[in-house]
Amino acid sequence: MNGVRGLISFWKWTEAEEKPQLRDRIKGIIFDSAPSRPYGKQDATAMVISTPPIDALERWISEQTRISLLTWYLNLRGTLQIPLLAMIPFLRSFMSIYYYLQTHITLPRDQLYLYSKADTMIKAKHVEKFINKQKEKGNSVTAIDFVDSEHVAHIRTHPEEYRTACLQFVRHVEATYK
């Protein structure tokens, strides 16, 4: 979901800087193992791995301990949020980047989703629900379930199929917007 966080940051920046025309230049988007609703352990692991180490903190707390503490916090937060979000659905986009992306960002019409049901970092059912929402919005969606590859490892597990899907998608976008 780090790519999704980056995309949301870009969207918010273009709003703040009043440069929506930059978003209009994006004609297609490829999601690899995303978007999904992350769970405590997965989100904590991603946060710790993607955050540069803090020297003073690293001496006292190992990476695994940071993941464990953050997992505990995120699971507690999730446990408290689930009933609240079930009762008051409009709050979802304020508490989850998955729902924020779904409701506040107008993605390009052409979209490619590369994911796997064997992914232990994200749940394929969330990617599939997101895909269905995008189709309901009238977007042109291509989705490939690699079935047996791990999180963002589809290119290593299925290099030809992955490469072909990406190149076909880019060619389609180029032909559509010439």
Secondary structure by P-SEA (a helix, b strand, c coil): caaaaaaaaaaaaaaaaccccccccccccccccccccccaaaaaaaaaaaccccaaaaacccaaaaaaaaaaaaaaaaaaaaaaaaacccccccccaaaaaacccccccbbbbbbbcccccccaaaaaaaaaaaaaaccbbbbbccccccccccccccaaaaaaaaaaaaaaaaaacc
